[in-house]
Amino acid sequence: MIRFVVLLAAVPALAHEPITTKITYTREISRIFLTHCLSCHKEGGKAPMSLANYQDARPWAKAIKEEVLERRMPPWGAVKGFGHFRNDMALSQEEISLVADWVEGGAPEGEPKYLPEKPVPDAPVFSLPRGSRVTVKGSAKLPAAARLIAIQPKASDEIASVRVLAEQPDGMVEPLLWLKNYKAGWERVYEFRKPVLLAAGSRIRVEPPDKVSFVIVTRASP
């Protein structure tokens, strides 16, 4: 996670609430934070607050719940189920439910013995893999068969919603990427879990066509 944009102005909730859940920070939530959040939400990290221990995280529990339910955090940008990516940073539905249930149940700490060992992860590095690169704005036709490896948006402003699709010569449409609430400067690279096989003459199409350009990385199809 990188930042809470609006909720920083709110006063953290410190009121004591009844505990109605068995989900705890030490056993479940700390592991979710370690995997998805602590690369930025740590002392000296890019984010404005640390989630590295219970005392730091507890005042922000309600804000965390709202951010993950709205899928604003971690700031991945891609809509789940519209393309499948090997470097997906987003929380799974199960992880979102655990965070929400933990907060609704009073956000208990749990026993320290259940805390994970923490080599705190470094901030993710987003770089394009090797391959032929083509910039697409609106649409682009592939002159030869190719395997689509990765795709990267190039945005100078926030993207409310934009989709990228591949239309094969036989008319079949392959959904590639759907971005919602993508921020300029994120520099995300979306690397496909499996290469998308595209026949010669396939067209990469952006909808709407005038919102953002994309760099696609392909390799020759065997």
C-alpha angles and dihedrals in degrees: 000000000000110000148342103232108191103011095067088082091060121092109248113251111244101163117129111250130190113264111237102158138071091213110106138187094238097050108034113001098050089057092052090049091047092053100040111017118026096075085077105012098067135099106292092010129131094263122084095237138034124239093182095113138024095252091057096042102042098072089056097047097114092044090050091051093052093047095050094043089054089045091234090126131087087032099234100136100202120111113239116252096021098099126343121244132194092212096048109155097182123113118255118240089254091054092048090051092050092053093046093047091047091054094043089049093057099273097260121198103220128199118323091225089074095058114118122240107261125220089166109226123242119245110276118263115218113203132155116251121235119283144088112315126213127177113223124198114167097342143335132196120222112229093202140023111280146171112238108221107171145351132208128191120224106206132170093184140024115295112220094187134338133158131205119205137176117221113201120213090253090059098256112141121215116199108225110171139351117193124196125182092354114174125222110248097034091109092198121181115204108205114192118238088224124017112260108235112222126185123225109279095030114146125220107213131193120205117229090023101209103051105081144347126236135208111218123196118210138173127204113273113240 
